[in-house]
Amino acid sequence: MSSRTRILAISSCIYLFAGLADLSSAESTQGSGAGALPFQERVFLNSDEVSDFRREGRTPAGLSLLLERTAGTAAESVILKVDIPLDADEVQQYGPQGGELYREMSEEATTTFLASISNLRLTESPFDFRAISGLPYVVVRVNSRTLPKILRHESVRFMSTLAYGKPALNQSIGFIGADDAHTLGYSGTSKVVAVIDTGVDSTNAMFSGKVVSEACYSRSDPNESWKSICNAGSWGSTVSGSGGPCQPGTGCSQGHGSHVAGIAVGSSVSPSGTPPSMKGVAYGAGLISIMPFTQWDRSAPFSDYSFAHQDDVLESLMRVYTLRSSYDISAVNLSFLVVDEANNFATTWTASNCDSSWPDIYDAVALLNSAGIEVVAASGNAGQSYPDKIAAPACLSNVTSVASVAKNSDAFQPYANTAPNLDMVAPGGSFNKDSSQSACSYPYIFPDGIWSAYFESSCPDSYLRLSGTSMAAPHVSGSVALLDSRYPDATRSQRVGWMKASGVSLSFDQNGNNCTSGSGCYTKPRLDVDAAMSAPSLPGSLPSNASTNWQCYGFNDVSWTAASSPVTEYEVQGSTSSSFTGAWTYYSGPNTAVGINVQQTTYVRVRACNYVSCGGWVSAGTASYYPYCP
């Protein structure tokens, strides 16, 4: 295959060490020729390109490539965004009904769109002609004849071909100060962390009684040579066991999900034998396990590959969003990255945000953020080959991106990707490896890795030491749950902001050297939960001159005069009760004016915050709704 491959890859200890001198045999086969993965380079059109094609007949280079690839009887699946009059970033401004309003608009728009193109007879499988749950995106199988007709539909705003994916404690708990938080009585009790990964072994002692919900989005489609590897149920199943480790012999790294989950929320255990006594960061929290991998069921060399389809990752994120009213979910852990071999990885590994390249994932994360749920992502383990850049989804501006230091020191690990847009670092272990052979699928022993739960049929132990940014990210996800317990009245952005601000400031370059300034020198916070348990000083004064002014229908402008420092952000709340029972946060951020949308007369108030320490509330009057515009 001459074209390169872009895939959405769940990170594991093997697959995220792409940039190191010693490549695993599985990874070294990725490239052109007989060992290449069976997918084409990803193609996407942004809203301007779609508009130009529809209005002026311009055909961007990417579209020309896709039309060429789908000529004759060939076909590919694409994901399309259809137009709705509400952006995911605006949901919070519509109050408690914003999320459901967005979902209703999305479902109505996608249903109407699919009905309008149904006569084109595009589908070869029910999984390739469907809407993404709760988002204004649809998956459609197209060819060179039907694609131009679809792109001319007035509702289409964005198009991309589907991306695919390949999977990529004890000492670290004390190092980040989580044991001090435990001593203070904060262990994440009543909170929940969602892990979207290769599945969790619920029979492991670290997960006894912890799994509150499971799901599997592993498809079975003989037309496309996809085989479901759900341990229970089928695609979309939420039965018991559906979030368990993917089936053996499918190349999906069964133990990775358990290892990640154990770091974030694993219960305290004292296993016999080699592993030491250990516990997860938020060992009192519950766990949602979602497994989105599917096996490529075709002849060698691809028969032992498993991939997470881009649309199934979206379904997984939206499953968490659906569960927001059933559980107090603090964070979602995404130890995955995008691997793009086209252009020497230049289009995926980036030093700036990648929101425009992955608007569907961005929108799903925005909805989770609006519900107070933080999304945490690993930065990637290819730092030596692709320095000073991080990968998607870590490069999305609305996730917290995490790179690695050693498990018990502030030594930045050169395998980890860093960039100006990296948010923080946390213990991920070092890549030192001895000459021993692991009994599990991994070829090496990592003596300086993170101990945590594990599951794989070839592995005789229930626990294993692994290293990588996959291991760093769940330290942060678990810490979000601890801060959620410590500061229950703070907003998501306040808690995460304080977690970053209270961290230990480290300066390093991509090679792990200490530095002070200049190009390639990064100063980032290292997670310090102990410091985050102590709240910062209150703002120096209250906001003043707060007022609310009606503009049109339910639209109202809220404004105020700034409070004196230290202030990091303002919070605007509304309620139908003057006592603010059941208050809803419309806005949290640095601005001193914001627009909100109400459906009835709503009391409004504002306060100033220094991260999680907030001053008193100041009334801004009432926001009004009228069935007309002035």
Secondary structure, DSSP 8 states (H G I E B T S, - for coil): --S--EEEEE--TTTT-TTSSS--HHHHT-SSSTTS-S-----EE-HHHHHHHHHH----HHHHHHHHHT-TT--EEEEEEE--S--GGGGGGGGGGHHHHHHHHHHHHHHHHHHHHGGG---SSGGGEEE-TTSSEEEEEE-TTHHHHHHTSTTEEEEEE--B-----HHHHHHTTHHHHHHTT-S-TTEEEEEESS---TTSGGGTTTEEEEEE----BGGGTEEE--SSSSTTB-STTTTS---TTSSS-HHHHHHHHHHHH---B--SSSS--B--TTTTSEEEEEE-EEEE-SSTTSTT-EEE-HHHHHHHHHHHHHGGGTSEEEEEEE-EEEEE-GGGGTTTSBSS--TTT-HHHHHHHHHHHHTT-EEEEE--S-TTTSTT-B-TTTTSTTSEEEEEE-SSS--B-TTS---TT--EEEE-------S---SSSSSS--TTSEEEE---TT---SEEEE-SHHHHHHHHHHHHHHHHHH-TTS-HHHHHHHHHHTSEEEEE-TTS-B--SSTT-EEEEE--HHHHTS-----SS--EEEEEEEEETTEEEEEEE---SS--EEEEEEESSTT-TT-EEEEEES-SEEEEE-SS-EEEEEEEEETTEE---EEEEEE---SS--
